[in-house]
Amino acid sequence: MSGQFEATVEVDRPVEEVFAYLADGRHDPEFSPRVLEIDKSPDGPTAVGTVFRSRVKDAGMKTSREFRITRLEEPRTIRWSERSRNLITADGGYDLEPLPDGRTRVRIFNELEGHGLGRLLLKPALLAARKDAPAFGARIKAAVERS
């Protein structure tokens, strides 16, 4: 069983800047309070195959997450797939669209999937993610514009 949530925001920065910021997943703690720490492997520019490992706090529980970049098309498309084995995992991405006034429309989405007992937790997790989606988008906008 799976389900998706998404948010769309307009960022007051050119698409190249937004792409560079979002492609470096080490920025995630700047807009996602659930991310406690994150690192990247290998060093260097993000590319297909880059892995981000994080420690997150969800519903009061700390878990480890591992995401692999599966598609990267500068400056418009970023995709990732979760490789960790958690009750709920996510595959998702960013779609970036340059706007005529030097701003960027950003769409973020995640497809959540429940595994084992996680199937029972998926519905409340999706409800919470969907409820937070507009605020999550606003946090991304604010973080990119501060950078």
C-alpha positions, 0 to 999 in steps of 0.5 A: 500500500502506498500514497503520495503527498506533494507541495508546490511553491514559487521561489524568488531565485533563478532555477540554477540556484534552486537546483544546486541548493536542492540537489545537495541533500545536506541542506535538508535539515535547514527546512525539514525539522525531522532531519537531525543529521545527514551526510553524503557519499561520495564527496563531490558534486551530487550525481546519479548514485550519490547516497544521502544517509540521515538520522531522522525523528518521526512520530517520536522515534529516531530512525536511520534513512538512506536515499540514493539519487536515481535521476538528476537532470540539471536544472529541472529534475531531481529524483531519489529512492529510499534504500533503507528498511523502515516501516514506511519508506519514500521515493520522490523528487523535485520538479523545477520550472523557471519562471519569466521573472527569474523565479522558480516554481518548485514541486516536491513530492514523495510516494510513501509506502508501508512495509509490514506493520508500516501498512497500518501506520501509512494512513496516519503518516500520509494524513500528517504529511499532506497536512504539513505539505504547504508548510513544508513547501514554505520552509523550502522556499524560505531556506532557498531564499536565505541561502 
